[in-house]
Amino acid sequence: MLRSIRITRENINENEVINQLYDDAFPLYEQRSNQGRKLILRHDDYYLYYFTDNDKFVGFIGCWKIKDYFYIEHLAISGSLRGQGYGQKVLKQFCNEVGQVILEIDPVIDEVSRKRLSFYQHCGFQQNEYTHAHPSYYPENKPHELEVLSYPQAIDKETYQRFNQMLQTVVMEKTLL
C-alpha cells in the first residue's frame, strides 16, 4: 500500500535516502545545495513527502504551497522501481490529496520530452500557454525555459503570475539555494 510521510525538521532521518535519490535523479543545475535542502525544511510553505510501498522507499515529492496550489519543484522515483507505474501512483495520490498542482517540464522538442508530457497529461495535467523561464540554482547558469503544467485544469493569468512571483522571490531565494 502506497503511503506518504511529510518530512520535517523533527523526522529528518529519511532525508539521507531522499538526498541520494535527489543527487541521482536531477542534473546538478536543477539541484539545491545540501545546505539549501536543509534550510527549506524550515520554511512554512515547503513540503517534502517520502513515499513508501509496504515499507519500501518509492520516491519523494518536494513542493511549495502557493495559495490554493502546490508547486512540485522535485519529483523522483527510485531507479529500481521506474517503469513499474509508481510515478503515476505517487503523482495521482499526491494530486488527490492536495487538489491543485503546478509543475514545470522541459519544452517538448523530442521523443523523451513528448513522453514526459504524455505521462503528465495521462495523470490529468493540462498545458498552459505562458512563456516561462525557471531561475537558475547557480549564478553561473542562466534561467532555462520550461513549460508550466497544472492539475486539474489550466491556470488563469493571475494564478500564473502569483506562481511565478513566488518562484522568483521565495522558492529561489538565494539563501535557500
C-alpha positions in Angstrom: 0.0 0.0 0.0 1.4 3.4 -1.0 1.9 5.8 1.9 3.3 9.2 2.2 5.0 10.8 5.1 5.8 14.5 5.4 9.5 15.1 6.3 10.2 17.9 8.7 13.0 19.0 10.9 11.6 16.6 13.5 11.7 13.4 11.4 14.6 14.2 9.1 16.1 10.6 9.3 14.6 9.6 5.9 16.3 12.6 4.3 19.5 10.7 3.6 17.8 8.3 1.2 15.9 11.2 -0.3 19.2 13.1 -0.9 20.8 10.1 -2.6 17.8 9.8 -5.0 17.8 13.6 -5.5 21.5 13.6 -6.4 21.0 10.6 -8.8 17.7 11.9 -10.4 18.5 15.5 -11.2 21.3 17.2 -13.1 23.4 19.5 -10.9 21.9 22.6 -12.5 18.5 21.5 -11.2 19.7 20.9 -7.6 19.8 22.9 -4.4 23.0 22.6 -2.4 22.9 20.3 0.6 22.7 23.3 2.9 19.8 24.7 0.9 17.9 21.3 1.1 18.2 21.5 4.9 17.2 25.2 5.1 14.0 24.7 3.0 12.7 22.2 5.6 12.4 25.1 8.0 10.2 27.1 5.6 6.5 27.0 6.4 5.5 26.8 2.7 7.8 23.9 1.8 6.6 20.3 2.0 8.8 17.2 1.4 6.9 13.9 1.1 8.6 10.5 1.4 6.6 7.7 -0.3 6.7 4.0 0.6 5.0 0.9 -0.6 5.0 -1.9 2.1 7.8 0.0 3.9 10.0 0.1 0.8 11.2 3.6 -0.3 9.5 4.5 -3.6 10.4 8.2 -4.1 9.7 11.7 -3.0 8.0 15.0 -3.9 9.4 18.3 -2.8 6.8 21.1 -3.2 5.7 24.5 -2.2 2.3 25.8 -1.1 1.3 28.8 -3.1 -2.2 30.0 -2.1 -4.6 27.3 -3.4 -1.9 25.4 -5.3 1.1 23.2 -4.6 4.1 23.7 -6.9 6.1 20.5 -7.4 9.7 21.5 -7.5 11.1 18.0 -7.5 9.6 14.6 -8.0 11.7 11.4 -8.2 11.0 7.7 -8.2 13.7 5.2 -7.0 15.7 4.0 -10.0 15.0 0.3 -9.3 11.2 1.0 -9.4 11.0 3.1 -12.5 8.8 1.7 -15.3 6.5 -0.1 -12.8 3.8 2.6 -12.5 5.0 4.2 -9.3 5.4 7.6 -10.8 1.8 7.6 -11.8 0.6 6.2 -8.5 2.6 8.7 -6.5 1.5 11.7 -8.6 -2.1 10.7 -8.6 -2.2 10.1 -4.9 -0.5 13.5 -4.3 -2.9 15.3 -6.6 -5.9 13.7 -5.0 -4.7 14.7 -1.5 -3.7 18.3 -2.2 -6.1 19.3 -5.1 -4.5 21.8 -7.3 -0.9 21.4 -8.6 1.6 23.3 -10.8 4.8 21.8 -12.1 7.3 22.5 -14.9 8.7 20.3 -17.7 11.3 20.8 -20.4 9.9 22.2 -23.7 8.6 19.4 -25.9 11.3 19.1 -28.6 12.0 15.4 -28.9 10.6 11.9 -28.1 11.7 11.9 -24.5 10.1 15.3 -23.8 6.9 14.2 -25.7 6.7 11.0 -23.5 7.2 13.2 -20.4 4.3 15.5 -21.4 2.1 12.5 -22.3 2.8 11.0 -18.8 1.7 14.1 -17.1 -1.3 14.5 -19.3 -2.3 10.9 -18.5 -2.2 11.9 -14.8 -4.6 14.8 -15.5 -2.3 17.7 -16.1 -3.1 20.5 -18.5 -0.6 22.6 -20.6 -0.5 26.3 -20.1 0.5 28.8 -22.7 2.7 31.1 -20.6 6.2 31.9 -21.7 8.2 30.8 -18.6 11.8 30.6 -17.5 12.9 28.9 -14.3 15.6 30.9 -12.4 18.9 29.3 -12.1 20.0 27.5 -8.9 23.6 28.6 -9.5 24.7 32.1 -10.6 26.9 30.8 -13.4 23.9 29.3 -15.1 21.2 31.2 -17.0 17.4 30.8 -16.3 16.1 28.0 -18.5 12.8 27.9 -20.5 10.2 25.4 -19.2 6.6 24.7 -19.8 4.1 25.1 -17.0 1.6 22.3 -16.4 -1.3 22.4 -13.9 -3.8 20.0 -12.4 -6.7 19.5 -12.7 -7.2 22.4 -15.1 -5.2 25.2 -16.9 -4.5 28.2 -14.7 -5.5 31.8 -15.4 -3.0 34.6 -15.8 -3.4 35.8 -12.3 -2.6 32.4 -10.8 0.4 32.0 -13.2 1.7 35.5 -12.1 1.3 34.6 -8.4 3.1 31.3 -9.0 5.9 33.0 -11.0 6.3 35.7 -8.4 6.6 33.2 -5.5 9.0 31.1 -7.6 11.3 34.2 -8.2 11.1 35.6 -4.6 10.6 32.7 -2.2 11.3 29.3 -3.9 14.5 30.6 -5.5 15.5 32.9 -2.7 19.3 32.9 -2.8 19.8 31.9 0.9 17.7 28.8 0.3 19.7 27.5 -2.7 
